Amino acid sequence: MMKNAILGGALLLMSSLSASASTQQVDFGALKNMTFTGLGGSFTFTFPDSTLIPGADQFVSGGSPALTGGAVLANTIGTWTVAAGGIVGCGAGCQTAPVTGGNPGTLRIFDSLDTSAGIEASLTFDSIKSQVESGGTTGRIQLGATLNVGQFTNFGGYATGNADLDLLKTYSAGLYFVTFNPSGSHSLTSLLAGTLDSSYSATLTMVPEPSFYGMMLAPAVAGVLFLARKRKQADNA
């Protein structure tokens, strides 16, 4: 019973600490439409740079917790491929597929308006999903990606001084989701032919490294064990 109580207390503490651990969300809007290019047996997708701001394809539209405003522009660099053979159904009007080529790419977030300097991380797109809504006239396409384990690193001579970039560098893993709402409805199969340009939005959620939880949990578990030991000693007295 004592072991069960200790285990239960440790699990409760782990749940509580994990829920309260800090994350940082960054929201992006598109400066230029993303492009899907059908190749018959596959299709590619890429994020073209803005014609007004070369080297950038997104702007930072917000964050949670709120950012200071130091992070303004971003760029997703790469061309990714999805093979026709990987496309499968996932319910009514739904298709999903793994991203089979082009990984890893790069996500850059710039020091204010300077697109020559900032921080960057390796980016791996894992999967793509399309959902045609009931009636077949509207739909959405979603991409899911992970930032490879390892912190953002500096490039272009950036060192420190931008509060938003310095904050993001304190995290070591992240999830990056891109959502498209093209006009009309588009399944993944339909992207195998022709070209589609679509506006999009993206969300980056940075999470603490696993050791962060261990550092928080260890003292708490030690406290549970200490109290259990004291109780046992009192019962045996």
Secondary structure, DSSP 8 states (H G I E B T S, - for coil): -HHHHHHHHHHHHHHHHHHHS--EEEEEEESS-EEEEE-SSEEEEE----SSSTT--EEEEEEES---S-EEEEEEE-EEEEEGGG-EE-STTEEEEE--BS--EEEEEEETTEEEEEEEEEEEEEEEEEEE-TTSS-EEEEEEEEE-SS--EEETT--S--HHHHHHTT--EEEEEEEE--SS---TGGGGSSEEEE-EEEEEEEE--HHHHHHHHHHHHHHHHHHHHHHHHHHH-
